[in-house]
Amino acid sequence: MIHGVHIEVILAGGYALLLVGVAVILEIVARHAHHRSEHFRNSGFTYKKKMDVWECPTGHHLTREQTDFERKIALYRAPAHKCNACHCKKDCTDSNDGRVLESRLDAWLQSELSRFHRGISLTLLLLAVLLLVVEMFRSQTMRDWLVLAVLVVPIGIASSRYFVFFTEPAQKY
């Protein structure tokens, strides 16, 4: 017993906090990896939202050619005659039909990869809550119960926010 709290309660609380930490780190790493891959895929190109075009490093515009709503991808293509005459063509594309760029229509929070990582994070958070609740039923003193309740409430709130993410309908484009 440490300060009137049983060691099992302290260990359960510590393990629950470890699970929460792993869930947070997973979210941060997954988001960073997503943004990094998006950056490299469209490296050197700038999206002009008002005109719905991508601008290549030499200033030419790639216009939307096709939209695949099922895969949530928009294809942008540069005019072939501009690409074929460009001094950067050999570093940009080997196509004689103009550079094609894929752009995702969904943001990070709506992507399938995000749902996968969020599912893992939600599972870790629910496991932490379950561990704490089981320990609450095992505890015999009010001090143990209070320590566990102080941990289970914020973790439970965080879990409910992740759970809401899965129950919201997918956005239509």
N, C-alpha and C positions, 0 to 999 in steps of 0.2 A: 504494500500500500504506500502510495506517495501522496502526501498532503490529503489524505482521506479518500483518495481515488484508487481503486483496484488496478493492478498492473495490466490485467486483461483489457480493461476499458481504455487505458492509455495506448496499449498496442493496437487495439481495434481502431481507435481514433487516428493513430499514426498511419496505419495501413490505408485507411479511408482517405486520408490526406495525400498519401502517395499515389493512390489511384486517381484522385482529382488532378494532381500535378502531371501525371502521365497523360491524362485526357487533354489538359491545357497545352502541354508541349506538342502533342499530336496535332492539335488544331493549328498551332503556330507554324509548325514545320510543313504541314499540308498546304496551308495558305501560301507560305513562302515559295514552296515548290511550284504551285500553280502559277503564281505571278511570274516567277522566273521563266517557266516554260513558255508562257504567253509572250514575254519580252523577247526571248530568243527566236521564237517562231516568226515574229513580225519585226525583227531587228532592223533598224534603219528606216522603217516606214512609220508614218504618222497618220493617225485617223483624224479626219476632219468631220466632226459630227454634224454640223449644220448642212454640209453638202452631201453627207453619207458617201464619202470617198476616202480611199487611202492614198497618201502622197508618198511617192518613192523618194529616195535620197536626191535624185536629180530634178525633182519638182513635177514629175508627170503624175497624173491621177489614175488610179485604178477604180473603175466604177463597178457597182454591184451588177453582176451578170446573172446570178442564180441564187435562190434561197431554198434551202432544204429545211422545212419546218420540223420534220420528223427527227432529223439529226441535230437540229438547232445550229445550222452552219450557213453562213452566207459566203458566196464566192465572189471575189472581186478580181477583175482582169484589167491589165493595162492594154492600150491599143498596140497591136502587133507592130505596126510601122514605127511607132515611137521606140519600142523595146529593141527592135532589130537595128535601128540607127544609133542606139545609145552606146556610149563608150564604156559603160559599166556592165553591159549585157553578160559578158563572160563570168562575172562575179555574182550575177543576180539570177539568171535563168538560162537553161539550155533550150527552152522552147522557142519555136519560131512563131507561135501564136500569141505571144505576150505573157508577161509574168502573171501568175495566178496566186492570190493570197486568200487563205481561209480565215474567216473571222467567226468567233463563237457568238451566238445571239444571247446566250445566257451568261449571267454573271457567276462569280465563284459560288455564291450561296445557293444557286439553283442548279449547279452542274451535278452530274451523276457521281463524279469523283468526290465531290463535297458530301453528297449523301452517304457514300461509303465511309468516309472518315468520321462524319457526324454520327453514324451508326455505331462505330467503334467507341467513340467518345461517350455516347449515351450509355452504351453497355457498361463501360468503366464506372460512370457516375451512378448508374443503377446498382451495380455491384457494391459500390461504397455505401450507398443508402441501405441496401439489404444487410450488409455487414453490421452497420450501426444499429439498425432496428433489431436485429437478432440479439445483439449485445445488450440493447435496452431491455429486452424481455428477460435476459439472464441476470441483469444487475439487481442488486438487493438494496443498495443505498440510494438516497435521494441525490447525493453528490455525484455518484456515477451516472445516474439518469440525466442529471442536468448537464454534465459534460457532453454526453452523447447527444442530447437534444440540441445543444449549441452547435454541434457539428452537422447533424442531420438536416436541420432547417435550411441553411444556405446551400448545401449540396442538393437537397431536394428541389429547391427553387431553380438552381442551375439545370438540373435534370429535366424539370418541367419545361423550361425554355427550349431545350434541345428536342424534347418530345413534341412540342408544338410545331417545330420545323418539319417533322414527318407527317403531321396531320393536316397541314395547310395544303390546299390544292395547288398543283403546278400552274405556273403562270402561262397564259396563252400569248403567243406573239403574232 
